[in-house]
Every structure is written in structure tokens, then in C-alpha cells.
């Protein structure tokens, strides 16, 4: 078997149409975990669903899935528009604690008047404006993750001290549409920063993805488009002083399989795109989640494992370890230590 030098990343959306059974999501996540997928996603939005179609809160659903799984990463979509960054940060940090370091989130935006009316706080804004705000939200959320140093909790019963106040920090963030003082109400997550993903299909989203995301998704079935967007994102990331290899770009594909489908053809496609530098891996959006996911896990994945492109097991316990991403240092701890020298 050839050496696994640059593994092909796999993720899958669990699908959420008209489902109210936690067991369904758990079963799908466990199946993806059996296939050693890096993470699962669950889509969400602020808007009202179509008549007759229900939708559950993605973050809450994956918090239920977390204790029923062991290794697979969990990324709900979270809309940054109209949402308080402080509460968003606390919710994602809580998911990381509940999952023991396997959480992430997909930052999304809303531009519709219908969503704005539902919240009732401000009118809708243009796409470029809400993505600029989303970039600020991602920034302040990571600052809130860092507002507790890793060893801020003392839990000294004898003295009655629970926290070392010198290791809690105000973020004092002033954005264009919000301000956050902090610190967070949730201790620093196990991963330091849960993994941040951005759907970078729209050009307006790419600056936020290049500056702040760990994972970028690109919805396309054309390898040339995927390759062009990946190169653009990596170049923009370099311009922000980032190592381009630290930004993982996944092609997000719609998959429609059936019992007669050639699982080998999909494996050939995935291997070809990966070899040609069109994508670091794939995020699958399944037409029939229960049918298609089983065919992926039992058909496509073994072919790619045999070729040495997909791993057989998880390399660590956290999502960052699965993705080969380092645990970020705490910016406030570094600043405090520098001042003390």
C-alpha cells in the first residue's frame, strides 16, 4: 500500500429535511465515523422553512450527537447575521466541551428581509456588508475563546478560589455593528479554537475564509473552478501572513447514488481532483443521506483506502488532530507573558 503522505479529506452533510428524531442524526454520524470521515456538517439558517418542512437547530442537534460518537468532528452552520457573537462563542465552545474537542462551526450570513423581520433588530444588508461583519464575528469569537487561559480554573476548595482572575481577559472588541467586552462565560475550549469553516463559493465570502477559516468549502462540480478558487484562497491567505497549507479547501459536491452506481467512478473522480490540486478533499451533500452515505462508506472509501489516499483510522482525539491543524496559542497568555519578562 502506498504511504499516506497527504490524506484526502472527507466530510459529509447529515441532511436535515423534516427530521425530528435524534436517533436518525446519531445513526448517520456513526456511519460516517465508521468510514473515518473527518467531520459531519448540519446545515441551518435563520429563515422560516417551507410549509410542511420542519428544521431543528443544527448546533443543538450536534450537541445531542456528540456523546453518541467518539472521533468524528461536528460542524453546525451558524448564522452570524443578527446573532450575538458573545452567545455564539459560548454555544460553540460548549459543543467543543461536550464533544471532547471535536467541534467546529460553519460561519454563514443572511441578506433577506424575511430573516431580518423574524429577528426584528435591523433591516437586511448587502452581501458584501454582512460578510465583512461575519469576518469581525469570527475574530471576536476566537478572542472570546482565548479570554480564559487554559489554566485559569483553580478550584481551590480550601481558599474558596475558583478562578485566577489574572488569567481572565477582557476582549474589548469594537466592530462596525456590535461591541463585546468579555470575558466569555465558558472556559477555553479543549481545542483552544474549535475549527472554523466558511462556504467560500461566493466571492464576497472569500476574504473572510482566507483571513480566518481553517476550512473553506467550494460548491462546484467543475475541477477547473475548484482549482482556481483554491489557488485564490491560498494566495489570499498568504497575503494575511498565513501558511497556505493551513487552509484546507474542500470541494462541496452534490452526490446522488443508487445500488447500481459505480462507487469506483466516484473514487476515481476524488483521486483525480486531489492529485491535480483541485481540492484537498470533498464535502458531500447527499440526495438520499441514508442510502448514499452507506454506499460511500462501504464502496468509495474502501477503494480510496486501498490506494493509500484515505486513512483507515483517526490519528488523534480532536478534530484539529484529524485535520493536521495545530492547537492555537492563547493570544492573551502570550501578551501577559511578554509583559512579565
KAKA-V295349 format. One record per pair of residues at least 12 apart in sequence whose ideal C-beta (glycine too) atoms are under 10 Angstrom apart, sorted by the first residue. I is the first residue (numbers start at 1). J is the second residue. If there is no record, write none. Layout:
# KAKA-V295349
I;J, I;J
This chain:
# KAKA-V295349
1;305, 1;306, 1;307, 1;308, 1;312, 2;306, 2;307, 2;308, 2;309, 3;308, 4;305, 4;307, 4;308, 4;309, 4;310, 4;311, 4;312, 4;315, 5;308, 5;309, 6;245, 6;274, 6;275, 6;280, 6;281, 6;309, 6;324, 7;36, 7;38, 7;274, 7;280, 7;281, 7;304, 7;308, 7;309, 7;310, 7;311, 7;315, 7;322, 7;323, 7;324, 8;38, 8;250, 8;267, 8;270, 8;271, 8;273, 8;274, 8;275, 8;279, 8;280, 8;281, 8;282, 8;301, 8;304, 8;305, 8;307, 8;308, 8;309, 8;310, 8;311, 9;37, 9;38, 9;39, 9;215, 9;248, 9;249, 9;250, 9;274, 9;279, 9;280, 9;281, 9;282, 9;283, 9;310, 9;311, 9;322, 9;323, 9;324, 10;32, 10;35, 10;36, 10;37, 10;38, 10;39, 10;250, 10;270, 10;281, 10;282, 10;283, 10;284, 10;296, 10;297, 10;300, 10;301, 10;304, 10;309, 10;310, 10;311, 11;32, 11;37, 11;38, 11;39, 11;40, 11;41, 11;72, 11;73, 11;75, 11;104, 11;197, 11;215, 11;217, 11;248, 11;250, 11;252, 11;281, 11;282, 11;283, 11;284, 11;323, 12;28, 12;29, 12;31, 12;32, 12;35, 12;37, 12;38, 12;39, 12;40, 12;41, 12;72, 12;255, 12;282, 12;283, 12;284, 12;285, 12;286, 12;289, 12;292, 12;293, 12;296, 12;297, 13;28, 13;32, 13;40, 13;41, 13;42, 13;43, 13;75, 13;77, 13;106, 13;217, 13;252, 13;254, 13;255, 13;283, 13;284, 13;285, 13;286, 13;289, 13;293, 14;26, 14;27, 14;28, 14;29, 14;31, 14;32, 14;40, 14;41, 14;42, 14;43, 14;58, 14;61, 14;62, 14;65, 14;74, 14;76, 14;286, 14;289, 14;293, 15;28, 15;40, 15;41, 15;42, 15;43, 15;285, 15;286, 15;287, 15;288, 15;289, 15;290, 15;292, 15;293, 16;41, 16;42, 16;43, 16;44, 16;49, 16;53, 16;54, 16;55, 16;56, 16;58, 16;61, 16;77, 16;289, 17;43, 17;49, 17;50, 17;53, 17;54, 17;55, 17;289, 18;49, 18;50, 18;52, 18;53, 18;54, 18;55, 19;54, 19;55, 19;56, 19;61, 19;289, 20;54, 20;55, 20;56, 20;61, 21;56, 22;56, 22;60, 22;61, 22;64, 22;65, 22;68, 23;64, 23;68, 24;61, 24;289, 24;290, 25;40, 25;42, 25;56, 25;58, 25;61, 25;62, 25;64, 25;65, 25;68, 25;289, 26;61, 26;64, 26;65, 26;66, 26;67, 26;68, 26;69, 27;65, 27;68, 27;289, 27;290, 27;293, 28;40, 28;42, 28;65, 28;286, 28;289, 28;290, 28;293, 28;294, 29;42, 29;61, 29;62, 29;64, 29;65, 29;66, 29;68, 29;69, 29;72, 29;73, 29;74, 29;293, 30;65, 30;68, 30;69, 30;70, 30;72, 31;72, 31;289, 31;290, 31;293, 31;294, 31;296, 31;297, 31;298, 32;69, 32;72, 32;73, 32;284, 32;289, 32;293, 32;296, 32;297, 32;301, 33;68, 33;69, 33;70, 33;71, 33;72, 33;73, 33;297, 33;314, 34;72, 34;293, 34;294, 34;297, 34;298, 34;301, 35;72, 35;293, 35;294, 35;296, 35;297, 35;298, 35;300, 35;301, 35;302, 35;305, 35;310, 36;71, 36;72, 36;297, 36;301, 36;305, 36;310, 36;311, 36;312, 36;313, 36;314, 36;315, 36;322, 37;71, 37;72, 37;73, 37;281, 37;282, 37;283, 37;284, 37;293, 37;296, 37;297, 37;301, 37;310, 37;314, 37;322, 38;71, 38;72, 38;73, 38;75, 38;104, 38;195, 38;215, 38;248, 38;250, 38;281, 38;283, 38;311, 38;314, 38;319, 38;322, 38;323, 38;324, 39;72, 39;73, 39;74, 39;75, 39;102, 39;103, 39;104, 39;195, 39;197, 39;215, 39;250, 39;283, 39;319, 39;322, 39;323, 40;62, 40;65, 40;69, 40;72, 40;73, 40;74, 40;75, 40;76, 40;283, 40;293, 41;58, 41;62, 41;73, 41;74, 41;75, 41;76, 41;77, 41;104, 41;105, 41;106, 41;197, 41;199, 41;215, 41;217, 41;252, 41;283, 41;284, 41;285, 42;56, 42;57, 42;58, 42;59, 42;60, 42;61, 42;62, 42;65, 42;74, 42;75, 42;76, 42;77, 42;106, 43;55, 43;58, 43;76, 43;77, 43;106, 43;108, 43;199, 43;285, 44;56, 44;57, 44;58, 44;59, 44;60, 44;61, 44;62, 44;76, 44;77, 44;78, 44;79, 44;106, 44;108, 45;58, 45;77, 45;79, 45;108, 45;109, 45;110, 45;112, 45;115, 46;79, 46;81, 46;82, 46;83, 46;108, 46;109, 46;110, 46;112, 46;114, 46;115, 46;116, 46;118, 46;119, 47;79, 47;110, 47;112, 47;114, 47;115, 47;118, 48;114, 48;115, 48;118, 57;76, 57;78, 57;91, 58;74, 58;75, 58;76, 58;77, 58;78, 58;79, 58;105, 58;106, 59;74, 59;75, 59;76, 59;77, 59;78, 59;88, 59;91, 59;92, 59;94, 59;95, 59;103, 59;105, 60;76, 60;91, 60;95, 61;74, 61;76, 62;74, 62;75, 62;76, 62;95, 62;98, 62;99, 62;102, 62;103, 62;104, 62;105, 63;76, 63;91, 63;94, 63;95, 63;97, 63;98, 63;99, 63;103, 64;98, 65;95, 65;98, 65;99, 65;102, 66;94, 66;95, 66;96, 66;97, 66;98, 66;99, 66;100, 66;102, 66;103, 67;98, 67;99, 67;100, 69;99, 69;102, 70;99, 70;100, 70;102, 70;314, 70;317, 71;99, 71;100, 71;102, 71;313, 71;314, 71;315, 71;316, 71;317, 71;318, 71;319, 71;321, 71;322, 72;99, 72;102, 72;314, 72;319, 72;322, 73;99, 73;101, 73;102, 73;103, 73;104, 73;191, 73;194, 73;195, 73;197, 73;215, 73;314, 73;318, 73;319, 73;320, 73;321, 73;322, 73;323, 74;95, 74;96, 74;98, 74;99, 74;102, 74;103, 74;104, 74;105, 74;194, 74;195, 74;319, 75;92, 75;95, 75;102, 75;103, 75;104, 75;105, 75;106, 75;194, 75;195, 75;196, 75;197, 75;215, 75;217, 75;283, 75;319, 76;91, 76;92, 76;95, 76;103, 76;104, 76;105, 76;106, 77;105, 77;106, 77;107, 77;108, 77;197, 77;199, 78;91, 78;92, 78;95, 78;105, 78;106, 78;107, 78;108, 78;137, 78;141, 79;106, 79;107, 79;108, 79;109, 79;110, 79;115, 79;119, 79;130, 79;134, 79;137, 80;105, 80;107, 80;108, 80;109, 80;110, 80;130, 80;131, 80;133, 80;134, 80;135, 80;136, 80;137, 80;138, 80;141, 80;208, 81;108, 81;109, 81;110, 81;111, 81;112, 81;115, 81;116, 81;119, 81;122, 81;124, 81;125, 81;129, 81;130, 81;131, 81;133, 81;134, 81;137, 81;177, 82;109, 82;110, 82;115, 82;116, 82;118, 82;119, 82;120, 82;121, 82;122, 82;124, 82;125, 82;130, 82;133, 82;177, 83;108, 83;110, 83;119, 83;137, 83;178, 84;121, 84;137, 84;178, 84;180, 85;133, 85;136, 85;137, 85;138, 85;139, 85;140, 85;141, 85;143, 85;144, 85;171, 85;173, 85;175, 85;177, 85;178, 85;179, 85;180, 86;140, 86;141, 86;144, 86;171, 86;173, 86;178, 86;180, 86;181, 86;182, 86;183, 86;184, 86;185, 87;185, 88;105, 88;107, 88;137, 88;138, 88;140, 88;141, 88;144, 89;105, 89;137, 89;140, 89;141, 89;142, 89;143, 89;144, 89;145, 89;147, 89;171, 89;180, 89;182, 89;184, 89;185, 89;186, 89;189, 89;194, 90;141, 90;144, 90;145, 90;184, 90;185, 90;186, 91;103, 91;105, 91;186, 92;104, 92;105, 92;141, 92;144, 92;145, 92;186, 92;189, 92;193, 92;194, 92;195, 92;196, 93;141, 93;144, 93;145, 93;148, 93;184, 93;185, 93;186, 93;187, 93;188, 93;189, 93;190, 93;191, 93;193, 93;194, 94;185, 94;186, 94;189, 95;189, 95;194, 96;145, 96;186, 96;188, 96;189, 96;190, 96;191, 96;192, 96;193, 96;194, 96;195, 96;318, 96;319, 97;186, 97;187, 97;188, 97;189, 97;190, 97;194, 99;189, 99;190, 99;191, 99;194, 99;318, 99;319, 100;190, 100;191, 100;317, 100;318, 101;189, 101;190, 101;191, 101;192, 101;194, 101;316, 101;317, 101;318, 101;319, 101;320, 101;321, 101;327, 102;190, 102;191, 102;194, 102;195, 102;314, 102;317, 102;318, 102;319, 102;320, 102;321, 102;322, 103;189, 103;190, 103;191, 103;194, 103;195, 103;318, 103;319, 104;191, 104;193, 104;194, 104;195, 104;196, 104;197, 104;214, 104;215, 104;319, 104;320, 104;323, 105;138, 105;141, 105;194, 105;195, 105;196, 105;197, 105;198, 106;195, 106;196, 106;197, 106;198, 106;199, 106;213, 106;215, 106;217, 106;283, 107;131, 107;134, 107;135, 107;137, 107;138, 107;141, 107;196, 107;197, 107;198, 107;199, 107;205, 107;208, 107;209, 107;212, 107;213, 108;130, 108;131, 108;134, 108;197, 108;198, 108;199, 108;205, 109;125, 109;127, 109;129, 109;130, 109;131, 109;132, 109;133, 109;134, 109;137, 109;198, 109;199, 109;202, 109;204, 109;205, 109;208, 110;124, 110;125, 110;127, 110;130, 111;124, 111;125, 111;126, 111;127, 111;128, 111;129, 111;130, 111;131, 111;204, 112;124, 121;177, 122;177, 125;177, 126;204, 127;202, 127;203, 127;204, 127;205, 128;202, 128;203, 128;204, 128;205, 128;207, 129;176, 129;177, 129;204, 130;177, 130;204, 130;205, 131;198, 131;202, 131;203, 131;204, 131;205, 131;206, 131;207, 131;208, 131;209, 132;175, 132;176, 132;177, 132;204, 132;207, 132;208, 133;175, 133;176, 133;177, 133;178, 133;208, 134;198, 134;204, 134;205, 134;207, 134;208, 134;209, 134;212, 135;175, 135;198, 135;205, 135;207, 135;208, 135;209, 135;210, 135;211, 135;212, 135;213, 136;173, 136;174, 136;175, 136;176, 136;177, 136;178, 136;180, 136;208, 136;212, 137;173, 137;175, 137;177, 137;178, 137;180, 137;208, 137;212, 138;193, 138;196, 138;198, 138;208, 138;209, 138;211, 138;212, 138;213, 139;171, 139;173, 139;175, 139;208, 139;211, 139;212, 140;171, 140;173, 140;174, 140;175, 140;178, 140;179, 140;180, 140;182, 141;171, 141;173, 141;180, 141;184, 141;193, 141;194, 141;196, 141;212, 142;171, 142;192, 142;193, 142;194, 142;196, 142;212, 142;328, 142;331, 143;169, 143;170, 143;171, 143;172, 143;173, 143;180, 143;182, 143;183, 143;184, 143;193, 143;331, 143;332, 144;169, 144;171, 144;173, 144;180, 144;182, 144;183, 144;184, 144;185, 144;186, 144;188, 145;171, 145;184, 145;186, 145;187, 145;188, 145;189, 145;191, 145;192, 145;193, 145;194, 145;328, 145;330, 145;331, 146;169, 146;171, 146;182, 146;183, 146;184, 146;188, 146;189, 146;192, 146;193, 146;328, 146;329, 146;330, 146;331, 146;332, 146;333, 146;334, 146;335, 147;167, 147;168, 147;169, 147;170, 147;171, 147;180, 147;181, 147;182, 147;183, 147;184, 147;185, 147;186, 147;187, 147;188, 147;330, 147;331, 147;332, 148;163, 148;164, 148;167, 148;168, 148;169, 148;182, 148;183, 148;184, 148;185, 148;186, 148;187, 148;188, 148;189, 148;330, 148;332, 148;333, 149;164, 149;166, 149;167, 149;168, 149;169, 149;187, 149;188, 149;330, 149;332, 149;333, 149;336, 150;167, 150;187, 150;188, 150;189, 150;190, 150;192, 150;327, 150;329, 150;330, 150;333, 151;164, 151;167, 151;188, 151;333, 152;164, 152;165, 152;166, 152;167, 152;168, 152;169, 152;183, 152;187, 152;188, 152;330, 152;333, 153;167, 153;187, 153;188, 154;167, 163;183, 163;187, 165;183, 166;336, 167;183, 167;188, 167;330, 167;332, 167;333, 167;336, 168;182, 168;183, 168;184, 168;187, 168;332, 169;182, 169;183, 169;184, 169;330, 169;331, 169;332, 169;333, 169;335, 169;336, 170;182, 170;183, 170;332, 171;183, 171;184, 171;331, 171;332, 182;332, 183;332, 188;330, 188;332, 188;333, 189;318, 189;327, 190;317, 190;318, 190;319, 190;320, 190;327, 191;318, 191;319, 191;320, 191;321, 191;325, 191;327, 191;328, 192;318, 192;320, 192;326, 192;327, 192;328, 192;329, 192;330, 193;214, 193;320, 193;325, 193;327, 193;328, 193;330, 194;214, 194;318, 194;319, 194;320, 195;213, 195;214, 195;215, 195;248, 195;318, 195;319, 195;320, 195;322, 195;323, 195;325, 196;208, 196;209, 196;212, 196;213, 196;214, 196;215, 196;216, 197;209, 197;213, 197;214, 197;215, 197;216, 197;217, 197;248, 197;250, 197;283, 198;210, 198;211, 198;212, 198;213, 198;214, 198;215, 198;216, 198;217, 198;233, 198;247, 199;213, 199;215, 199;216, 199;217, 199;218, 199;219, 199;252, 199;283, 200;213, 200;215, 200;216, 200;217, 200;218, 200;219, 200;229, 200;230, 200;232, 200;233, 200;236, 200;247, 200;249, 200;250, 200;252, 201;216, 201;217, 201;218, 201;219, 201;220, 201;225, 201;229, 201;252, 202;218, 202;219, 203;229, 203;232, 205;217, 206;218, 206;229, 206;232, 206;233, 206;236, 206;237, 207;233, 207;236, 207;239, 207;240, 209;229, 209;232, 209;233, 209;236, 209;237, 209;247, 209;249, 210;232, 210;233, 210;234, 210;235, 210;236, 210;237, 210;238, 210;239, 210;240, 210;242, 210;244, 210;247, 211;236, 211;237, 211;239, 211;240, 211;241, 211;242, 211;247, 212;237, 212;240, 212;242, 212;247, 213;233, 213;237, 213;242, 213;246, 213;247, 213;248, 213;249, 214;246, 214;247, 214;248, 214;319, 214;320, 214;323, 214;325, 214;328, 215;247, 215;248, 215;249, 215;250, 215;280, 215;281, 215;283, 215;319, 215;323, 215;325, 216;229, 216;230, 216;233, 216;234, 216;237, 216;247, 216;248, 216;249, 216;250, 216;252, 216;279, 216;280, 217;248, 217;249, 217;250, 217;251, 217;252, 217;279, 217;282, 217;283, 217;285, 218;230, 218;232, 218;233, 218;249, 218;250, 218;251, 218;252, 218;253, 218;278, 218;279, 218;283, 219;251, 219;252, 219;253, 219;254, 219;283, 219;285, 220;251, 220;252, 220;253, 220;278, 220;279, 221;251, 221;252, 221;253, 221;254, 221;269, 222;251, 222;278, 223;251, 223;269, 223;272, 223;273, 223;276, 223;277, 223;278, 223;279, 224;276, 224;278, 225;251, 225;278, 226;249, 226;250, 226;251, 226;252, 226;253, 226;273, 226;276, 226;277, 226;278, 226;279, 226;282, 227;249, 227;251, 227;273, 227;276, 227;277, 227;278, 227;279, 228;278, 229;249, 229;251, 229;278, 229;279, 230;244, 230;247, 230;248, 230;249, 230;250, 230;251, 230;277, 230;278, 230;279, 230;280, 231;244, 231;249, 231;277, 231;278, 232;249, 233;247, 233;249, 234;246, 234;247, 234;249, 234;277, 234;280, 237;249, 245;280, 245;324, 245;325, 246;323, 246;324, 246;325, 246;326, 247;280, 247;325, 248;279, 248;280, 248;281, 248;323, 248;324, 248;325, 249;277, 249;278, 249;279, 249;280, 249;281, 250;279, 250;280, 250;281, 250;282, 250;283, 250;284, 251;269, 251;270, 251;273, 251;274, 251;278, 251;279, 251;280, 251;281, 251;282, 251;283, 251;284, 252;279, 252;282, 252;283, 252;284, 252;285, 253;266, 253;269, 253;270, 253;273, 253;279, 253;282, 253;283, 253;284, 253;285, 253;286, 254;284, 254;285, 254;286, 254;287, 254;292, 255;282, 255;284, 255;285, 255;286, 255;287, 255;288, 255;289, 255;292, 255;293, 255;295, 255;296, 255;300, 256;285, 256;286, 256;287, 256;288, 256;291, 256;292, 257;284, 257;286, 257;287, 257;288, 257;291, 257;292, 257;293, 257;294, 257;295, 257;296, 257;299, 257;300, 258;287, 258;288, 258;291, 258;292, 258;295, 259;291, 259;295, 261;291, 261;292, 261;295, 261;299, 261;300, 262;299, 262;300, 263;295, 263;296, 263;298, 263;299, 263;300, 263;301, 263;302, 263;303, 263;304, 264;299, 264;300, 264;303, 264;304, 265;300, 265;303, 266;282, 266;284, 266;295, 266;296, 266;299, 266;300, 266;303, 266;304, 267;296, 267;299, 267;300, 267;301, 267;302, 267;303, 267;304, 267;305, 267;306, 267;307, 267;309, 267;310, 268;300, 268;303, 268;304, 268;307, 269;282, 269;300, 270;282, 270;284, 270;300, 270;301, 270;303, 270;304, 270;309, 270;310, 271;303, 271;304, 271;307, 271;309, 271;310, 274;304, 274;309, 274;310, 275;309, 280;323, 281;309, 281;310, 281;323, 282;296, 282;300, 284;296, 284;300
